[in-house]
Amino acid sequence: MALKIVLIGFGTVGQGLVEILQTKADALKKRYDFSVCLVGVSDMLKGAVACDRGLAPDTLLDLVKQGKPLDAYPKSSGGERGTIHTGWDAVTTIENTDADVVCELSYTDLKTGEPAITHCRKALLSGKSVVTSNKGPAVLGLKELRSLANERGLHFFIEGTVMSGTPAINLMEFCLAGNDIREIKGILNGTTNYILTKMGEGMDYEEALKKAQELGYAEADPTGDVEGFDAMAKVVILANCLMDGNLTAEQVEREGITGITKEDIARAAAEDKRWKLISHLKREADTIHASVKPVALPLSDPLAAVTGADNALTYVTDLLGKVTIVGAGAGRTETGFSILIDLLRLHRLGRQKQQEIKQGR
């Protein structure tokens, strides 16, 4: 049976996910017996459309490409496919659709977590699991939303919040399960890593930032990236999700890269070092120390070799020692894939539950 999903937000991530589900449909069905029925989409800017018997992904993508609102979805495609509803806001879409899971992909507000936290809460209260790449709920509402999910036999999955589709959270929860994490150190912002890479090649900060903006790595207002706010949010998520912490953003020592000069880059190179914006978590007794700040790493450190817009994390574990993962930390397809990871996880859990019911457990 197809997994019924609702998308809240149909920007880069939502469209990337739908494109993946289209191109990979046959492979996903054959390999995992996995298929999806998209029953609703609501976007603050693009409008909304819902149908409990399913929406056509290509029609949704065509509307966006043509610059048309989702409300222009052809009503004539209803009939046997069910009634087409348009114009619903996000909460109405969540509550009035017969979905198994809500993919919360709206914009991130790290000050309040809204409206995303409300979307996640409404989904769980209406009996729907949640998958999100939105850092707001993961930073400000993780424990509440996980508790709500557990109470109702549902799930709240957040793989895409830290390193996009590079499985930073699932790696630790599954492949490294049984380890205690003593320390986490990594590069969690691709924009700053790209800028520092270009500065290492001879550009000054302003030139490297402009290039990052031209390539779409940096926003017109790059403050969230270059001053370390984005990485700070990811540090909080990792601490609370993987180290059982209770960390807040205010407890993270934060410094951005805007003070790094060409002279600093040259001095580091002369000492066989490279500057990186390093996110760092370390447990000492019952305290987790957290920071985001520029560090000149020796070239022998695996993180020093991570260039361009890539991200990386080194986990220091009690059983396996240091384990480093490197991969994309952003992007349309990459973040869309992060949602697919969690949807497949939900699918496997659902099949496992069905098997247990059949066996009378």
C-alpha positions in Angstrom: 0.0 0.0 0.0 1.3 3.4 -0.9 2.5 5.8 1.9 0.2 8.8 1.8 2.1 12.1 2.3 1.4 15.8 2.6 4.0 18.5 1.8 3.9 21.7 3.8 6.1 23.9 1.7 6.8 23.4 -2.0 10.0 25.2 -2.5 13.4 23.8 -3.4 13.2 20.8 -1.0 9.7 19.8 -1.8 10.2 20.0 -5.5 13.5 18.1 -5.2 11.7 15.3 -3.3 8.9 15.0 -5.8 11.4 14.9 -8.7 13.2 12.0 -6.9 10.0 10.2 -6.3 9.2 10.4 -10.0 12.6 9.4 -11.4 13.1 6.6 -8.8 9.5 5.3 -8.6 10.2 2.0 -10.4 13.5 1.3 -8.5 12.0 2.1 -5.1 9.0 -0.2 -5.8 11.2 -3.0 -7.0 13.9 -2.7 -4.3 11.8 -1.8 -1.2 8.2 -2.3 -2.3 7.9 1.4 -1.6 5.5 3.8 -3.3 4.0 7.2 -2.4 0.6 8.8 -2.9 0.9 12.6 -2.6 -2.5 13.7 -1.2 -1.8 17.4 -0.4 0.6 20.3 -0.9 0.3 23.7 0.8 2.8 26.5 0.3 2.5 30.0 1.7 3.4 31.6 -1.6 2.4 29.0 -4.2 -1.0 28.1 -2.9 -2.5 24.7 -2.1 -4.2 21.7 -3.5 -5.3 18.4 -2.0 -7.0 15.2 -3.1 -7.2 12.1 -0.9 -6.9 9.8 -4.0 -3.7 11.4 -5.0 -2.2 14.3 -7.0 -0.1 14.0 -10.2 3.5 15.0 -9.4 4.2 16.1 -13.0 1.2 18.5 -12.9 2.4 20.0 -9.7 5.9 20.6 -11.0 4.6 22.0 -14.3 2.4 24.5 -12.5 5.5 25.8 -10.6 7.6 25.9 -13.7 4.9 28.0 -15.4 4.8 30.3 -12.5 1.1 29.4 -11.7 -0.3 28.8 -8.3 -1.1 25.3 -7.1 -4.7 26.4 -6.8 -4.7 26.3 -10.6 -4.5 22.5 -10.5 -7.1 21.2 -13.0 -10.3 20.3 -11.2 -11.2 18.1 -14.2 -8.5 15.7 -13.0 -10.9 14.8 -10.1 -13.8 12.5 -10.9 -12.7 8.9 -10.1 -9.5 10.3 -8.6 -11.6 12.1 -5.9 -12.5 15.7 -5.2 -9.8 18.3 -5.8 -9.6 20.9 -3.0 -7.7 24.2 -3.4 -7.0 27.2 -1.3 -6.5 25.5 2.1 -3.9 26.9 4.5 -1.3 24.6 5.9 -3.2 23.7 9.1 -6.4 22.9 7.2 -4.4 20.8 4.7 -2.8 18.8 7.5 -6.1 18.2 9.4 -8.3 17.6 6.4 -6.2 15.1 4.4 -6.0 11.4 4.9 -2.2 11.2 5.1 0.1 8.9 7.0 2.9 11.5 7.2 3.4 15.2 6.9 6.6 16.5 5.4 7.2 19.9 7.0 9.4 21.8 4.5 8.5 25.4 5.1 11.0 28.2 5.9 13.1 28.1 9.1 12.6 30.7 11.9 15.2 30.0 14.6 13.8 32.6 16.9 10.3 31.1 17.3 10.3 27.9 15.3 6.9 29.0 13.8 4.9 28.3 11.9 6.7 25.0 11.5 6.3 23.8 15.2 2.6 24.4 14.9 2.5 22.4 11.7 4.4 19.5 13.3 2.2 19.6 16.4 -1.0 19.6 14.4 0.2 16.7 12.3 1.0 14.6 15.4 -2.2 15.5 17.2 -4.2 14.4 14.1 -2.5 11.0 13.9 0.2 11.7 11.3 3.9 11.1 11.6 6.3 14.0 10.7 9.4 14.2 8.6 11.2 17.5 8.4 14.3 19.2 7.1 13.3 22.4 9.0 15.7 23.3 11.8 13.2 25.4 13.7 11.2 22.5 15.2 14.3 20.4 15.7 16.1 23.2 17.7 13.2 24.6 19.7 10.7 21.7 19.9 12.6 18.4 19.6 11.6 16.9 23.0 8.0 18.1 22.9 7.4 16.8 19.4 9.2 13.5 20.0 7.1 13.0 23.2 3.9 13.7 21.3 4.9 11.2 18.6 5.8 8.5 21.1 2.6 8.9 23.1 0.6 8.3 19.9 2.7 5.6 18.3 3.9 8.0 15.6 7.3 9.2 14.5 9.2 12.6 14.3 12.2 12.2 12.0 14.7 15.0 11.3 17.6 13.6 9.2 17.6 16.5 6.8 18.2 19.2 9.4 21.9 18.8 9.8 23.8 17.7 6.7 21.0 17.5 4.2 21.0 14.0 2.6 24.4 13.0 4.1 23.1 10.7 6.9 24.7 12.3 10.0 21.9 11.4 12.4 21.0 7.9 11.0 24.7 7.0 10.9 25.0 7.5 14.6 21.6 6.0 15.5 22.0 2.9 13.4 25.4 2.1 12.0 27.2 3.3 15.2 24.5 2.2 17.6 25.9 1.0 20.9 28.7 3.6 21.0 28.8 6.5 23.4 29.7 9.8 21.8 32.5 11.6 23.6 32.9 14.4 21.1 31.6 15.7 17.7 33.6 18.0 15.5 32.7 19.1 12.0 32.0 21.5 9.2 28.3 22.1 9.1 27.9 25.0 6.8 28.8 24.7 3.1 28.7 28.4 2.4 31.5 29.3 4.9 33.5 26.3 3.8 33.3 27.4 0.2 34.3 31.0 1.1 37.3 29.8 3.2 38.3 27.4 0.4 38.4 30.3 -2.1 40.3 32.5 0.3 42.8 29.7 0.5 43.1 29.9 -3.3 43.9 33.7 -3.1 40.6 35.5 -3.0 39.8 38.0 -0.3 36.6 37.6 1.8 34.4 39.9 -0.2 35.3 38.4 -3.6 34.8 34.9 -2.2 31.4 35.8 -0.7 30.3 37.4 -4.0 31.2 34.2 -5.9 29.3 32.1 -3.3 26.2 34.3 -3.9 26.5 33.9 -7.7 26.6 30.1 -7.3 23.6 30.1 -5.0 25.6 28.9 -1.9 25.0 32.2 -0.1 21.9 34.3 0.3 21.7 38.0 -0.5 21.9 38.5 3.3 24.6 35.9 4.2 24.5 36.7 8.0 23.0 33.4 9.0 25.8 31.5 7.4 28.9 33.7 7.8 28.2 34.6 11.4 27.6 31.0 12.4 23.9 31.0 13.2 23.1 28.1 10.8 25.9 25.9 12.2 24.9 26.9 15.7 21.4 25.5 15.1 22.8 22.2 13.9 25.1 21.9 16.9 22.0 22.2 19.2 20.2 19.5 17.1 23.2 17.1 17.3 23.6 17.7 21.1 20.0 17.1 21.9 19.3 14.4 19.4 22.5 12.3 19.7 24.0 13.2 23.1 20.8 13.4 25.1 21.5 17.0 25.9 19.3 19.9 26.8 21.2 22.5 25.0 19.9 25.9 23.9 21.3 28.2 21.2 22.3 30.7 23.9 24.7 28.1 25.4 26.7 27.8 22.2 29.8 29.9 21.9 29.5 31.4 18.4 31.9 33.3 16.2 31.7 33.7 12.4 34.3 33.9 9.7 34.0 37.6 8.8 37.1 38.5 10.8 39.3 36.0 8.9 41.8 37.9 6.6 44.0 36.9 3.7 46.9 37.4 6.1 45.4 34.8 8.5 45.0 32.4 5.6 48.6 32.9 4.6 50.0 32.4 8.1 48.0 29.2 8.5 49.2 27.9 5.1 52.8 28.6 6.2 52.2 26.4 9.3 50.6 23.6 7.2 47.1 24.5 8.4 43.7 25.5 6.9 41.0 27.6 8.4 37.6 26.0 8.8 34.4 27.1 10.6 34.3 24.2 13.2 31.3 23.1 15.1 32.3 21.3 18.3 30.6 19.4 21.0 32.4 17.7 23.9 30.9 16.0 26.9 32.6 16.4 30.2 30.9 14.6 33.1 27.2 15.8 32.9 28.1 18.9 30.8 28.1 19.4 27.0 30.4 22.2 25.9 29.4 23.6 22.5 31.0 26.1 20.1 31.0 27.3 16.5 34.1 29.2 15.6 37.0 29.5 13.0 39.9 27.1 13.7 43.1 26.7 11.9 43.3 22.9 11.5 46.5 20.9 10.8 46.5 19.3 7.4 46.6 15.9 9.1 43.1 16.5 10.4 40.5 14.8 8.0 38.4 17.9 8.2 41.1 20.1 6.8 40.8 18.3 3.5 37.1 19.0 3.1 36.8 21.8 0.5 34.2 23.6 -1.5 30.6 23.5 -0.2 30.9 20.0 1.3 30.1 19.3 5.0 31.8 16.8 7.3 31.5 15.4 10.8 33.9 13.5 13.0 32.4 11.4 15.8 34.7 10.4 18.6 33.2 7.2 20.0 34.1 4.9 22.9 34.1 1.6 20.8 35.2 2.6 17.4 37.3 5.7 18.0 37.1 8.5 15.4 34.6 8.1 12.5 34.4 10.8 9.8 31.6 11.3 7.3 31.8 13.7 4.4 29.2 14.8 1.9 26.8 17.4 0.6 25.2 19.7 3.2 22.6 21.4 1.0 21.0 21.3 -2.4 17.7 20.6 -4.1 18.2 16.9 -4.8 20.4 16.3 -1.7 17.9 17.7 0.8 15.0 16.1 -1.1 16.9 12.8 -0.6 17.1 13.5 3.1 13.3 13.4 3.2 13.3 10.1 1.2 15.6 8.6 3.8 13.1 9.2 6.6 10.1 8.2 4.4 11.8 4.8 3.7 12.5 4.4 7.4 8.8 5.0 8.1 7.9 2.5 5.4 10.1 -0.2 7.0 8.7 0.4 10.4 5.1 0.2 9.0 5.9 -3.2 7.3 7.5 -4.5 10.5 4.3 -3.5 12.5 2.1 -5.3 10.0 4.2 -8.4 10.3 3.9 -8.3 14.1 0.1 -8.0 13.8 -0.1 -10.9 11.5 2.0 -13.0 13.9 -0.3 -12.0 16.7 2.3 -10.2 18.8 
